[in-house]
Amino acid sequence: MGDTYNAINHVLVELINRIWELEGNAIITEEFRDITNNDMHVIEAIGLDGSKNMSAVAKQLNITVSSLTTAMNSLVRKEYVTRSRSTSDRRVVEISLTEKGKQAYLHHEDYHRQMIEAAIEGMTPEEIPVLVKLLENLREFFETYSHGVKNHS
């Protein structure tokens, strides 16, 4: 078990570090040099489906509305996002992507598509559910772990 543990640990740690590093390099190209990797994740959370409210996006990103407001101010200033009051409830702030924001979203989505295609390349149809299960287990671990860390702080 020790060799298996060490091999999995090495691959996971290296993979997580490389994903973070490479995603930043792949996503923040010359065209999108004025935003950060975190900005790109805000753009991804807003999505192409029209407007969302600030609370929903903050919840999706697992950040506070005030943290999202800081990011939004920057993205609005750089013309990736628009912000407006809801017509049905003036207390609600709706956010949506501009054309420039939609281009950034599609650029990010293309990177993720390439990553997924590389991950499943050469896999048999029977192997793919095993990969999905592994990734679900990791997601569940990170979710559970993050709640445990928050509760013990």
GIRAJO-V726924 format. One record per residue. N is the residue number from 1. RES is the residue in three letters. PHI is phi in whole degrees, 0 to 359 (none if undefined). OMEGA is omega in degrees with one decimal (NA if undefined). D_LAST is the distance of its C-alpha to the last C-alpha in Angstrom with 1 decimal. Layout:
N | RES | PHI | OMEGA | D_LAST
N | RES | PHI | OMEGA | D_LAST
This chain:
1 | MET | none | -178.4 | 32.4
2 | GLY | 301 | 179.1 | 31.3
3 | ASP | 294 | 178.2 | 33.4
4 | THR | 297 | 178.4 | 32.1
5 | TYR | 303 | -178.3 | 28.5
6 | ASN | 298 | 179.9 | 29.1
7 | ALA | 295 | -180.0 | 31.1
8 | ILE | 295 | 179.1 | 28.6
9 | ASN | 302 | -179.0 | 25.7
10 | HIS | 300 | -178.1 | 27.9
11 | VAL | 295 | -178.7 | 29.0
12 | LEU | 296 | -179.4 | 25.6
13 | VAL | 297 | 179.5 | 24.0
14 | GLU | 296 | -179.6 | 27.2
15 | LEU | 297 | -180.0 | 27.5
16 | ILE | 299 | 179.4 | 24.0
17 | ASN | 297 | -179.0 | 24.7
18 | ARG | 292 | 179.7 | 28.3
19 | ILE | 301 | -178.2 | 27.5
20 | TRP | 298 | -179.1 | 25.2
21 | GLU | 294 | -176.0 | 27.9
22 | LEU | 290 | 179.4 | 30.9
23 | GLU | 299 | 177.6 | 29.6
24 | GLY | 301 | -179.7 | 29.3
25 | ASN | 291 | -177.2 | 32.8
26 | ALA | 286 | -174.0 | 34.4
27 | ILE | 276 | -176.2 | 33.1
28 | ILE | 271 | -179.7 | 33.4
29 | THR | 272 | 179.3 | 37.1
30 | GLU | 305 | -178.8 | 39.7
31 | GLU | 296 | -175.7 | 40.0
32 | PHE | 243 | -175.7 | 36.3
33 | ARG | 291 | -177.1 | 35.6
34 | ASP | 273 | 177.7 | 34.5
35 | ILE | 235 | -179.7 | 31.2
36 | THR | 260 | 175.0 | 28.1
37 | ASN | 300 | 177.1 | 26.8
38 | ASN | 296 | 176.0 | 24.0
39 | ASP | 302 | -178.9 | 26.9
40 | MET | 296 | 177.9 | 28.6
41 | HIS | 288 | 173.5 | 25.8
42 | VAL | 294 | 178.1 | 26.0
43 | ILE | 301 | 178.7 | 29.7
44 | GLU | 298 | -178.9 | 29.3
45 | ALA | 294 | 177.9 | 27.1
46 | ILE | 294 | 174.7 | 29.8
47 | GLY | 75 | -175.1 | 32.5
48 | LEU | 263 | -170.8 | 36.2
49 | ASP | 279 | -177.8 | 36.6
50 | GLY | 106 | -174.9 | 37.1
51 | SER | 269 | 174.5 | 34.8
52 | LYS | 230 | 176.8 | 31.3
53 | ASN | 269 | -175.4 | 29.4
54 | MET | 301 | -177.8 | 26.4
55 | SER | 298 | -179.0 | 24.0
56 | ALA | 295 | -179.9 | 25.1
57 | VAL | 291 | 178.4 | 24.6
58 | ALA | 299 | 179.4 | 21.1
59 | LYS | 296 | 179.4 | 20.2
60 | GLN | 300 | -179.3 | 21.9
61 | LEU | 273 | -178.5 | 20.1
62 | ASN | 60 | 176.4 | 16.7
63 | ILE | 230 | 178.5 | 16.5
64 | THR | 282 | 176.7 | 17.1
65 | VAL | 298 | 179.7 | 20.8
66 | SER | 294 | 175.4 | 20.7
67 | SER | 295 | 178.2 | 19.6
68 | LEU | 295 | 179.5 | 22.3
69 | THR | 301 | 178.2 | 24.7
70 | THR | 300 | 179.3 | 24.4
71 | ALA | 296 | -178.6 | 25.3
72 | MET | 296 | 178.6 | 28.0
73 | ASN | 304 | 179.7 | 29.6
74 | SER | 293 | -178.5 | 30.2
75 | LEU | 292 | 175.6 | 31.4
76 | VAL | 292 | 179.4 | 33.7
77 | ARG | 300 | -179.1 | 35.1
78 | LYS | 272 | 173.9 | 35.8
79 | GLU | 68 | 173.4 | 37.4
80 | TYR | 267 | -172.3 | 35.4
81 | VAL | 221 | 170.5 | 34.2
82 | THR | 245 | -178.3 | 35.8
83 | ARG | 228 | 178.8 | 34.3
84 | SER | 208 | 176.9 | 36.2
85 | ARG | 280 | 176.4 | 36.0
86 | SER | 296 | 177.7 | 36.6
87 | THR | 284 | -179.4 | 40.2
88 | SER | 271 | 179.2 | 39.3
89 | ASP | 213 | -173.7 | 36.4
90 | ARG | 298 | 178.9 | 36.3
91 | ARG | 285 | -175.8 | 32.7
92 | VAL | 269 | 176.4 | 31.6
93 | VAL | 261 | 178.4 | 31.5
94 | GLU | 259 | 179.8 | 32.8
95 | ILE | 234 | 177.6 | 32.3
96 | SER | 210 | -178.3 | 34.6
97 | LEU | 276 | 170.5 | 35.6
98 | THR | 279 | 175.4 | 38.7
99 | GLU | 301 | 178.3 | 41.2
100 | LYS | 297 | 177.4 | 39.5
101 | GLY | 295 | 178.0 | 36.1
102 | LYS | 295 | 177.1 | 37.8
103 | GLN | 296 | 177.3 | 39.3
104 | ALA | 296 | 178.7 | 35.9
105 | TYR | 301 | -178.6 | 34.5
106 | LEU | 296 | 176.6 | 37.5
107 | HIS | 298 | 178.7 | 37.1
108 | HIS | 295 | 179.4 | 33.5
109 | GLU | 299 | 179.4 | 34.7
110 | ASP | 296 | 176.6 | 37.5
111 | TYR | 300 | -179.6 | 35.2
112 | HIS | 295 | 177.5 | 33.2
113 | ARG | 299 | 179.0 | 36.6
114 | GLN | 298 | -179.9 | 37.7
115 | MET | 296 | -179.5 | 34.6
116 | ILE | 293 | 178.1 | 35.1
117 | GLU | 300 | 178.5 | 38.8
118 | ALA | 294 | -177.9 | 38.2
119 | ALA | 294 | -176.0 | 35.7
120 | ILE | 260 | 180.0 | 38.3
121 | GLU | 302 | 177.8 | 41.4
122 | GLY | 81 | 179.3 | 43.6
123 | MET | 277 | 175.3 | 41.6
124 | THR | 277 | 177.0 | 43.7
125 | PRO | 302 | 179.3 | 43.1
126 | GLU | 285 | -177.7 | 42.0
127 | GLU | 281 | -175.1 | 39.3
128 | ILE | 299 | 176.8 | 37.5
129 | PRO | 299 | 177.6 | 36.0
130 | VAL | 293 | 176.8 | 34.6
131 | LEU | 297 | 179.5 | 32.9
132 | VAL | 299 | 179.7 | 31.6
133 | LYS | 297 | 177.3 | 30.2
134 | LEU | 302 | -179.2 | 28.5
135 | LEU | 293 | 176.0 | 26.9
136 | GLU | 297 | 177.2 | 25.8
137 | ASN | 299 | 178.7 | 24.2
138 | LEU | 295 | 178.9 | 22.3
139 | ARG | 300 | 179.6 | 21.2
140 | GLU | 297 | 177.5 | 20.1
141 | PHE | 300 | -178.4 | 18.1
142 | PHE | 297 | 178.5 | 16.3
143 | GLU | 296 | -179.9 | 15.7
144 | THR | 296 | -179.0 | 14.5
145 | TYR | 297 | -178.5 | 12.4
146 | SER | 294 | 176.7 | 10.7
147 | HIS | 292 | 178.3 | 10.1
148 | GLY | 296 | 178.9 | 8.7
149 | VAL | 294 | 179.2 | 6.2
150 | LYS | 297 | -177.4 | 5.4
151 | ASN | 288 | -179.1 | 5.7
152 | HIS | 260 | -178.7 | 3.8
153 | SER | 280 | NA | 0.0
